[in-house]
Amino acid sequence: MEKKLKVAVIGCGRVSRTAHYSSIKEHSQLYEFVGVCDTDKERADKYALETGSKAYYSADDLIEKQELDLVSINVPNGLHVEVALKFAERGINLMIEKPLAMTVEDADRIIDICERKNIKLFTIMQNRYNATNKILKSCVDKGRFGRISTCNVTVSWRRELPYYTEDHQWRSRRDLAGGVFTNQCVHYIDMMQWLVGAPPETVYAKMGTIYPIEVEDHGAGIIKFKNSVIGSLVLTNHAYPLDTEGSITIIGERGMVKLGGKSMNKVVQWDFVDKDIEDDQIKEAETNPPTVYGFGHLEMYERAARSIRGENIEVIDGREGRKAVALLEALYLSDYSGKEIRFPLGKR
């Protein structure tokens, strides 16, 4: 039996507690869960006890005192690059929660050092591994839609003011969080570009804020892709009374599909001119996850372990994670400038 990979998780916030700890524990044959790290000592101690690992109170302390094969970085979004560079310099493989970084420049800094150090970089975009989304991607790749005209995303969720003010108010800050586009809907933006399968050409966006916070809590965007597909985003954190919709719709000349549910895991519409095997597969693929995170983190950790051990397996790496970062940056630039933004962005 191969030696287990030593893994630690930085950040004891919501996504760690809800998705990461359980995924590592489920893969106990692959990983040795050696530590959790948080600047809040009480919280670090609590979750170290719950996970059977050791508590650390700073990234530097973890680096100096613990041998690691993989570190999972789940700190506020704006701190991803700072923490990632510390561990990458020591040659430690990285798994980074969405988004990879807040800017294309910072994403490129992380990608460059990982390539220079010859270490693995995984970006959490777990919804690509939803059973329903895998089948939908297969339909796109096989050409079942014919020519696709539009890809529409609607996210109507509810995040009240305490959501932004808890945990030292980091979700309310532009430098640490980003708003509904970044913190809630980056997965849908990633799904759009992944399903469309072509680079973006232009982006235009408008955003607004109702709460007394720095970040946007609602907005809309239009993305024109190089294959002529037009993508639309209608996003809000003000749905009433609770989360009502998180959906993605693809419309083509020979088919139309809409996936909804908590994490694009429910079929709302599934219609094609021609029948194929996916029409039977989709009936068994629907799930009902307890949270919006879905079940994809489990596969992320399995694939990461296999990749670190040298297996040639598809993973969501830094260059894949960068694509969503570039779209986010363009959307914010458009809102700020009032202009349409053209691609590419950055040196890549």
C-alpha positions as CSV (number, residue, x, y, z in Angstrom):
1,M,0.0,0.0,0.0
2,E,1.3,3.4,-0.9
3,K,2.2,5.9,1.8
4,K,-0.7,8.2,2.8
5,L,-0.3,11.9,1.7
6,K,0.0,14.3,4.6
7,V,-2.6,17.1,4.2
8,A,-3.6,20.2,6.3
9,V,-6.4,22.7,5.8
10,I,-5.8,26.4,6.3
11,G,-9.0,28.2,7.4
12,C,-11.7,26.8,9.6
13,G,-14.5,28.6,8.0
14,R,-17.8,27.4,6.5
15,V,-16.5,25.7,3.4
16,S,-13.8,23.8,5.3
17,R,-16.2,22.6,7.9
18,T,-18.9,21.7,5.4
19,A,-17.0,20.2,2.5
20,H,-13.2,19.8,3.0
21,Y,-12.9,18.0,6.4
22,S,-15.4,15.4,5.5
23,S,-13.9,14.8,2.0
24,I,-10.5,14.2,3.5
25,K,-11.9,11.9,6.1
26,E,-13.8,9.9,3.4
27,H,-10.5,9.4,1.7
28,S,-8.6,8.1,4.8
29,Q,-7.0,5.5,2.6
30,L,-5.3,8.3,0.6
31,Y,-4.7,11.0,3.2
32,E,-3.3,11.5,6.7
33,F,-5.2,14.5,8.1
34,V,-2.3,16.2,10.0
35,G,-3.5,19.7,10.8
36,V,-6.0,22.6,10.7
37,C,-4.8,26.2,10.8
38,D,-6.7,29.3,11.8
39,T,-5.7,32.7,13.3
40,D,-8.7,32.2,15.7
41,K,-7.1,29.9,18.2
42,E,-10.3,28.8,19.8
43,R,-11.7,27.8,16.4
44,A,-8.5,26.0,15.3
45,D,-8.5,24.0,18.6
46,K,-12.1,23.0,18.2
47,Y,-11.8,21.7,14.7
48,A,-8.4,20.0,15.4
49,L,-10.2,18.0,18.1
50,E,-13.1,17.2,15.8
51,T,-10.9,16.1,12.9
52,G,-8.3,14.3,15.1
53,S,-5.5,16.5,13.7
54,K,-3.3,19.2,15.2
55,A,-4.1,22.9,15.6
56,Y,-1.8,25.6,14.1
57,Y,-2.4,29.3,14.4
58,S,-0.4,30.7,11.5
59,A,0.7,29.6,8.0
60,D,4.3,30.1,9.1
61,D,3.9,27.9,12.1
62,L,2.3,25.1,10.0
63,I,5.1,25.3,7.4
64,E,7.9,25.2,10.0
65,K,6.5,22.4,12.2
66,Q,4.6,20.0,9.9
67,E,5.7,17.9,7.0
68,L,3.1,18.2,4.2
69,D,2.4,16.7,0.8
70,L,-0.7,18.9,0.2
71,V,-2.1,22.0,1.8
72,S,-5.7,23.1,1.2
73,I,-6.1,26.8,1.3
74,N,-9.5,28.1,2.4
75,V,-8.7,31.5,3.7
76,P,-10.6,34.7,2.5
77,N,-10.3,35.0,-1.3
78,G,-8.0,38.1,-1.1
79,L,-5.4,36.1,0.9
80,H,-5.1,33.2,-1.4
81,V,-2.0,34.5,-3.2
82,E,-0.1,35.4,-0.1
83,V,-0.7,32.0,1.6
84,A,-0.2,30.0,-1.6
85,L,3.2,31.6,-2.3
86,K,4.5,30.7,1.2
87,F,3.8,27.0,0.7
88,A,4.8,26.9,-3.0
89,E,8.2,28.2,-2.1
90,R,8.7,25.2,0.1
91,G,7.6,22.8,-2.7
92,I,4.3,21.8,-1.2
93,N,1.4,20.9,-3.5
94,L,-1.6,23.3,-3.4
95,M,-5.3,23.0,-3.4
96,I,-7.0,26.4,-3.5
97,E,-10.7,27.1,-2.9
98,K,-12.5,29.2,-5.5
99,P,-11.5,31.6,-6.8
100,L,-7.9,30.8,-7.5
101,A,-7.1,34.5,-6.9
102,M,-8.7,37.9,-7.1
103,T,-6.9,39.1,-10.2
104,V,-5.3,37.6,-13.3
105,E,-1.9,38.9,-12.2
106,D,-2.1,37.1,-8.8
107,A,-3.4,33.9,-10.5
108,D,-0.4,34.0,-12.8
109,R,2.0,34.5,-9.9
110,I,0.7,31.3,-8.3
111,I,0.7,29.4,-11.5
112,D,4.3,30.5,-12.4
113,I,5.8,29.5,-9.0
114,C,4.1,26.1,-9.1
115,E,5.4,25.4,-12.6
116,R,8.9,26.6,-11.6
117,K,8.9,24.4,-8.5
118,N,7.3,21.5,-10.4
119,I,4.5,21.1,-7.8
120,K,0.8,20.4,-8.3
121,L,-1.8,23.2,-8.2
122,F,-5.5,22.3,-7.9
123,T,-8.4,24.8,-8.1
124,I,-11.7,23.9,-6.4
125,M,-14.3,24.0,-9.1
126,Q,-16.2,21.0,-7.7
127,N,-19.4,21.5,-9.6
128,R,-17.8,20.2,-12.8
129,Y,-17.9,16.8,-11.1
130,N,-21.6,16.8,-10.4
131,A,-23.1,13.8,-12.2
132,T,-25.6,16.0,-14.0
133,N,-23.0,18.4,-15.2
134,K,-20.7,15.6,-16.5
135,I,-23.6,14.3,-18.6
136,L,-24.5,17.8,-19.9
137,K,-20.8,18.3,-20.9
138,S,-20.9,15.1,-22.8
139,C,-23.9,16.3,-24.7
140,V,-22.2,19.5,-25.6
141,D,-18.9,17.8,-26.7
142,K,-20.9,15.2,-28.8
143,G,-22.6,18.1,-30.6
144,R,-26.1,17.1,-29.6
145,F,-27.2,20.7,-29.3
146,G,-26.2,21.5,-32.8
147,R,-25.1,25.1,-32.9
148,I,-25.4,26.6,-29.4
149,S,-26.8,30.2,-29.4
150,T,-27.0,31.1,-25.7
151,C,-26.0,29.9,-22.2
152,N,-27.9,31.6,-19.4
153,V,-27.2,31.6,-15.7
154,T,-29.7,32.7,-13.0
155,V,-28.8,32.7,-9.4
156,S,-31.4,34.0,-7.0
157,W,-30.1,33.4,-3.5
158,R,-30.6,35.1,-0.2
159,R,-27.7,36.3,2.0
160,E,-28.8,38.7,4.7
161,L,-26.6,41.3,6.4
162,P,-25.3,39.0,9.2
163,Y,-23.7,36.8,6.5
164,Y,-21.5,39.7,5.5
165,T,-20.7,40.9,9.1
166,E,-19.8,37.6,10.7
167,D,-16.2,36.3,10.8
168,H,-14.7,39.8,11.2
169,Q,-16.8,41.1,8.2
170,W,-14.4,39.7,5.6
171,R,-17.3,38.9,3.2
172,S,-18.2,42.6,3.1
173,R,-14.8,43.7,1.9
174,R,-13.9,44.2,-1.7
175,D,-10.2,43.3,-1.2
176,L,-10.9,40.1,0.7
177,A,-14.1,38.7,-0.8
178,G,-15.7,40.2,-3.9
179,G,-19.4,40.0,-4.0
180,V,-22.1,37.9,-5.5
181,F,-20.1,37.5,-8.8
182,T,-17.1,36.1,-6.9
183,N,-18.1,34.7,-3.6
184,Q,-21.4,33.0,-4.7
185,C,-21.4,32.7,-8.4
186,V,-17.9,32.0,-9.6
187,H,-18.9,28.3,-9.9
188,Y,-21.7,29.2,-12.4
189,I,-19.3,31.5,-14.3
190,D,-16.8,28.6,-14.5
191,M,-19.5,26.2,-15.6
192,M,-20.6,28.5,-18.3
193,Q,-17.1,28.9,-19.9
194,W,-16.4,25.1,-19.4
195,L,-19.7,24.1,-21.1
196,V,-19.4,26.6,-23.9
197,G,-15.9,25.4,-24.6
198,A,-14.5,28.5,-26.2
199,P,-12.5,31.5,-24.9
200,P,-14.4,34.7,-24.1
201,E,-14.2,37.6,-26.6
202,T,-16.0,40.5,-24.8
203,V,-17.7,41.1,-21.5
204,Y,-20.2,43.8,-20.3
205,A,-21.6,44.0,-16.7
206,K,-23.6,46.2,-14.3
207,M,-23.5,45.6,-10.6
208,G,-25.2,47.1,-7.6
209,T,-25.2,47.1,-3.8
210,I,-28.2,47.5,-1.4
211,Y,-26.6,46.5,1.9
212,P,-24.1,48.9,3.6
213,I,-21.1,46.9,2.3
214,E,-18.3,47.4,-0.1
215,V,-19.1,44.5,-2.4
216,E,-21.8,44.0,-5.0
217,D,-24.9,42.0,-3.9
218,H,-26.7,41.9,-7.3
219,G,-25.9,42.4,-10.9
220,A,-26.0,41.2,-14.5
221,G,-23.5,40.5,-17.2
222,I,-23.2,39.5,-20.9
223,I,-20.3,37.4,-22.2
224,K,-19.7,36.9,-25.9
225,F,-17.6,33.8,-26.6
226,K,-15.4,33.3,-29.7
227,N,-17.7,30.6,-31.0
228,S,-20.5,33.2,-31.1
229,V,-22.3,31.8,-28.0
230,I,-23.8,34.6,-25.9
231,G,-23.8,34.0,-22.2
232,S,-26.0,35.9,-19.7
233,L,-25.7,36.3,-15.9
234,V,-28.5,37.5,-13.7
235,L,-27.3,37.3,-10.1
236,T,-28.7,38.4,-6.7
237,N,-28.3,37.8,-3.0
238,H,-31.8,39.3,-2.3
239,A,-34.1,36.5,-3.3
240,Y,-37.1,36.2,-1.0
241,P,-37.7,34.4,1.3
242,L,-34.8,32.0,0.8
243,D,-32.6,30.7,-2.0
244,T,-35.0,30.1,-4.9
245,E,-32.9,29.4,-8.0
246,G,-29.4,28.5,-9.1
247,S,-29.7,27.4,-12.7
248,I,-27.8,27.1,-16.0
249,T,-29.6,26.8,-19.4
250,I,-28.1,25.9,-22.7
251,I,-30.1,26.5,-25.9
252,G,-29.1,25.2,-29.2
253,E,-30.7,24.5,-32.6
254,R,-31.3,20.9,-31.7
255,G,-31.7,20.9,-28.0
256,M,-32.4,22.8,-24.8
257,V,-31.3,21.8,-21.2
258,K,-31.8,23.6,-17.9
259,L,-30.2,22.4,-14.7
260,G,-31.2,23.8,-11.3
261,G,-31.3,22.6,-7.7
262,K,-28.8,23.6,-5.0
263,S,-25.7,22.9,-7.2
264,M,-26.9,22.3,-10.7
265,N,-27.9,18.8,-9.6
266,K,-31.6,18.8,-10.7
267,V,-33.0,18.6,-14.2
268,V,-35.6,21.3,-15.0
269,Q,-35.7,20.7,-18.7
270,W,-34.0,18.1,-20.9
271,D,-35.1,18.1,-24.6
272,F,-33.2,17.0,-27.7
273,V,-34.3,16.4,-31.3
274,D,-32.3,13.1,-31.4
275,K,-32.3,10.5,-28.6
276,D,-29.0,9.3,-27.1
277,I,-27.6,7.4,-24.1
278,E,-27.4,10.5,-22.0
279,D,-31.2,10.7,-21.9
280,D,-31.2,7.5,-19.8
281,Q,-28.2,8.4,-17.8
282,I,-29.6,11.7,-16.6
283,K,-32.6,10.0,-15.0
284,E,-30.2,8.4,-12.5
285,A,-27.9,11.3,-12.1
286,E,-30.0,13.7,-10.1
287,T,-29.0,14.2,-6.4
288,N,-30.1,16.2,-3.5
289,P,-27.0,17.5,-1.7
290,P,-27.5,19.1,1.8
291,T,-25.7,22.3,0.8
292,V,-24.8,24.4,-2.3
293,Y,-21.3,22.9,-2.2
294,G,-22.7,19.6,-3.6
295,F,-20.6,16.4,-3.5
296,G,-17.7,17.4,-5.9
297,H,-15.1,18.1,-3.3
298,L,-14.9,14.3,-2.7
299,E,-13.8,13.7,-6.3
300,M,-11.5,16.7,-6.2
301,Y,-9.5,15.2,-3.3
302,E,-9.4,11.7,-5.0
303,R,-8.1,13.1,-8.2
304,A,-5.6,15.3,-6.4
305,A,-4.1,12.3,-4.6
306,R,-3.9,10.3,-7.8
307,S,-2.2,13.2,-9.6
308,I,0.3,13.8,-6.8
309,R,1.2,10.1,-6.9
310,G,2.0,10.4,-10.6
311,E,-1.1,9.2,-12.3
312,N,-2.0,10.8,-15.6
313,I,-5.5,12.0,-14.7
314,E,-7.6,15.0,-15.6
315,V,-7.6,17.6,-12.8
316,I,-8.8,21.2,-12.5
317,D,-5.4,22.9,-12.3
318,G,-4.2,26.5,-12.1
319,R,-4.6,27.2,-15.7
320,E,-8.2,26.0,-15.6
321,G,-8.9,28.1,-12.4
322,R,-7.4,31.1,-14.1
323,K,-10.2,31.2,-16.7
324,A,-12.8,32.0,-14.2
325,V,-10.5,34.7,-12.6
326,A,-10.1,36.4,-16.0
327,L,-13.9,36.5,-16.5
328,L,-14.4,37.9,-13.0
329,E,-11.8,40.6,-13.5
330,A,-13.3,41.6,-16.9
331,L,-16.8,41.8,-15.3
332,Y,-15.6,44.1,-12.6
333,L,-13.6,46.2,-15.0
334,S,-16.6,46.6,-17.2
335,D,-18.8,47.7,-14.3
336,Y,-16.2,50.1,-13.0
337,S,-15.5,51.7,-16.5
338,G,-19.0,51.4,-17.9
339,K,-17.4,49.9,-21.0
340,E,-17.3,46.6,-22.8
341,I,-14.0,44.7,-22.0
342,R,-12.2,42.8,-24.7
343,F,-10.0,39.7,-24.1
344,P,-7.4,38.5,-23.5
345,L,-6.4,39.8,-20.1
346,G,-2.9,39.5,-18.7
347,K,0.3,37.9,-20.1
348,R,-1.4,34.6,-21.0
